[in-house]
Amino acid sequence: MKLTNFEFKARSNDIGLLETKLLKLDPDFKGEDHQVDTYFNVENGRLKLREGNIENSLIYYERKDVSDSKQSDILLYQFQPDLSLKEILTKVHGIKVVVDKRRKIYFIDNVKFHFDSVEKLGTFVEVEAIDTGNIGIEKLKEQCKHYVDFFGIRDSDYEAKSYSDIMLKIANKVS
């Protein structure tokens, strides 16, 4: 499945407060997922295998590392958990980094909300306006802007990098 998102990620010292704010809008709660994202070495973009109790996907995506909201172009393959897929990807590409997180997932229409607690990194809110095929990038941008304002996200809150890149930066400082 090919998708286009417009999204933002922001650090938050109180994701509980942001989640409480969102609850006032009566979102559709999908659950709390414990996700382990294994990133693999690839020449371009990012390739990750997401293993969770709600979401299990092989995801390839390209996105610029900029603060603020940004576009992501995604190829998504959903699967039932199977160890052999991870073994093949590991053998072919090698593991780049593993990100372990707990994520609460909500939806309002085509907009997906993540309240993340990421091991070694802290807490974040992510908002993804997902093009379901007929929305268009301008509407996705408007939706993101609306939720930036709704949550009171400041420029200094934005996180430009993926969790994998932040983990690698920490690992390189330690070694």
Secondary structure as GFF3:
##gff-version 3
##sequence-region A 1 175
A	DSSP	beta_strand	2	11	.	.	.	ID=ss1
A	DSSP	alpha_helix	15	23	.	.	.	ID=ss2
A	DSSP	beta_strand	28	40	.	.	.	ID=ss3
A	DSSP	beta_strand	46	51	.	.	.	ID=ss4
A	DSSP	beta_strand	57	63	.	.	.	ID=ss5
A	DSSP	beta_strand	70	78	.	.	.	ID=ss6
A	DSSP	alpha_helix	83	93	.	.	.	ID=ss7
A	DSSP	beta_strand	95	108	.	.	.	ID=ss8
A	DSSP	beta_strand	111	118	.	.	.	ID=ss9
A	DSSP	beta_strand	122	131	.	.	.	ID=ss10
A	DSSP	alpha_helix	137	151	.	.	.	ID=ss11
A	DSSP	three_ten_helix	155	157	.	.	.	ID=ss12
A	DSSP	alpha_helix	163	174	.	.	.	ID=ss13
###
